[in-house]
Amino acid sequence: MSMLLPFFFENLPVRGRLIRLSTLNAHVPSLRGAPPATAQALSELLALAALLLHEGENENNISLQIQHQQSGALLFARISTKGEMKAYANEAAGSETTPWADGTALFAVTLEPEKAGDPIQSILPLDNPSPAACLRRYFTESVQIPTQLIAARGEDTAAILMLQALPGLDESGDDWHRLNLMLQTATAEEMLPDSEINLTATDLIKRLFAEDDLRVEPEQALTFSAHNPRTAMLTALASLPAEDIRHLLESGPIEMEDKTTGGRETFTEADLQHLLQEGHS
């Protein structure tokens, strides 16, 4: 099961979060057959987006994006306020040369308010091929919260473990240094779900920080987006002139695929009759 586990240190002004994601290949088509570097980055990007869920005072939909202008490479991950996730990497990003990792790509964090308000976006240079390193920089420079995190990925799973210093903690003190050392001892086998070690999320946190008084919050379930893309596809088709739609139908029904979920939809001439009427342009 994919989940978010928040926890707090009762004896120190420090908080943490653990993200565990399962069955990634079944729900993220872009991961199937992707080069290892792209699969690693996209899995990590999705786990990082989940890490930002319910962050701050307002409820936001979270989007993380890596974009390389020269090659057109794009990696994208999104999580809604309901914990519904999706991710996508375009063909250029899936190239064996991984052009987005050359140090010139951009890393964007977008917070879209669930209710009223304009989206807030922060853009940083992707000067490290690890999205986790860039999100740490985002927290440190844009949000100004000292942050440490580590990432892990399995064949079909991913995990992120994060610590953040809250106001009142001396960042140069022994406690923050000690916690960071403990954080770095977590292994991929311990962090990832469905591993041979098979530690529960709570047991992992309590084992790592056994010297501290912890308050572990209830796990929050995360799911993969199950929306029906048909409406969005119809909207895309409606943006085309009727003549172009007729041309597409000459070869038979139009087949479209939602790259983020792998969902496929077929549109016949009867389905699109309202777009073929005179006056649609």
Secondary structure as UniProt FT lines:
FT   STRAND          3..9
FT   TURN            10..13
FT   STRAND          14..21
FT   HELIX           24..27
FT   HELIX           29..31
FT   TURN            32..33
FT   HELIX           36..51
FT   TURN            52..54
FT   STRAND          60..68
FT   TURN            69..72
FT   STRAND          73..79
FT   TURN            81..82
FT   STRAND          84..89
FT   TURN            91..94
FT   TURN            96..97
FT   HELIX           99..101
FT   STRAND          106..113
FT   STRAND          120..125
FT   HELIX           131..137
FT   HELIX           138..143
FT   STRAND          147..153
FT   STRAND          158..165
FT   TURN            167..168
FT   TURN            171..172
FT   HELIX           174..184
FT   HELIX           188..191
FT   TURN            193..194
FT   HELIX           201..208
FT   TURN            209..211
FT   STRAND          214..216
FT   STRAND          220..221
FT   STRAND          223..224
FT   HELIX           230..238
FT   HELIX           242..249
FT   TURN            250..251
FT   STRAND          254..257
FT   TURN            259..261
FT   STRAND          264..267
FT   TURN            269..272
FT   HELIX           273..276
FT   TURN            278..279
//
